[in-house]
Amino acid sequence: MSVADKIKNNPRLKELVLWLLLVPREARPRLWVKWFINPFKHKYGRRSLVRWRTRMDVVPFNAFSLGPDSVIEDYATVNNGMGAVHIGARTFVGIANVLIGPLRIGNDVIIAQNVVFSGLNHGYDDLSMPIKDQPCTTAEIVVEDEAWIGANAVVTAGVRIGKHSVVAGGSVVTKDVPPYSVVGGNPARILKQYNEEAQAWERPQKHSIAQPSV
């Protein structure tokens, strides 16, 4: 059994390790973890940039990576406490984004301002316990290459956004987005898709409504 498995299987030891790594009652690492452990555990590509006002709540026991030439703008929050966060190359993470893992973002992705990705959900089934104390579930969000996510969008756990797709500003994405699609609304629905044969972006055809027989 590995050291990590021993810690996970021993509640008291796990509680002690978490206390040593994290600020109590906060989902952020202690300064000594940021300075002396994270730089050796997490990966930053060449010419990648994290603005100094970004809140990097990344812990060493889950992965974090930022690809070459990618930027995380000011006032963003990145949290890998519940799952790994990977960001590809030449990707732009806009001002005040919230990235909660598990989350995987591809290459050449544009993310506008105030976008929320949350790979976790809080449990609520047990009425005898406050929601904040109930176990969380996780499902990885995947954003494929070349996607564009508009301002103020929300992407929920388990969603996959296909290659070269667009999420309109203010959308709430609860289902997978096919590649080469434009979606918008709450919940988001397909507004356009690329027709390879016609080489054009087209609106989806509406289903005809059967007329009653007389």
Rosetta blueprint (number, residue, H / E / L):
1 M L
2 S L
3 V H
4 A H
5 D H
6 K H
7 I H
8 K H
9 N L
10 N L
11 P H
12 R H
13 L H
14 K H
15 E H
16 L H
17 V H
18 L H
19 W H
20 L H
21 L H
22 L E
23 V L
24 P L
25 R L
26 E L
27 A L
28 R L
29 P E
30 R L
31 L H
32 W H
33 V H
34 K H
35 W H
36 F H
37 I L
38 N H
39 P H
40 F H
41 K H
42 H L
43 K E
44 Y E
45 G L
46 R L
47 R L
48 S L
49 L E
50 V E
51 R L
52 W L
53 R L
54 T L
55 R E
56 M E
57 D E
58 V L
59 V L
60 P L
61 F L
62 N L
63 A L
64 F E
65 S E
66 L E
67 G L
68 P L
69 D L
70 S L
71 V E
72 I E
73 E L
74 D L
75 Y L
76 A L
77 T E
78 V E
79 N E
80 N L
81 G L
82 M L
83 G L
84 A L
85 V E
86 H E
87 I E
88 G L
89 A L
90 R L
91 T L
92 F E
93 V E
94 G L
95 I L
96 A L
97 N L
98 V E
99 L E
100 I E
101 G L
102 P L
103 L E
104 R E
105 I E
106 G L
107 N L
108 D L
109 V L
110 I E
111 I E
112 A L
113 Q L
114 N L
115 V L
116 V E
117 F E
118 S E
119 G L
120 L E
121 N E
122 H E
123 G L
124 Y L
125 D L
126 D L
127 L L
128 S L
129 M L
130 P L
131 I H
132 K H
133 D H
134 Q L
135 P L
136 C E
137 T E
138 T E
139 A L
140 E L
141 I E
142 V E
143 V E
144 E L
145 D L
146 E L
147 A L
148 W E
149 I E
150 G L
151 A L
152 N L
153 A L
154 V E
155 V E
156 T L
157 A L
158 G L
159 V L
160 R E
161 I E
162 G L
163 K L
164 H L
165 S L
166 V E
167 V E
168 A L
169 G L
170 G L
171 S L
172 V E
173 V E
174 T L
175 K L
176 D L
177 V E
178 P L
179 P L
180 Y L
181 S E
182 V E
183 V E
184 G E
185 G L
186 N L
187 P L
188 A L
189 R E
190 I E
191 L E
192 K E
193 Q E
194 Y E
195 N E
196 E L
197 E L
198 A L
199 Q L
200 A E
201 W E
202 E E
203 R L
204 P L
205 Q L
206 K L
207 H L
208 S L
209 I L
210 A L
211 Q L
212 P L
213 S L
214 V L
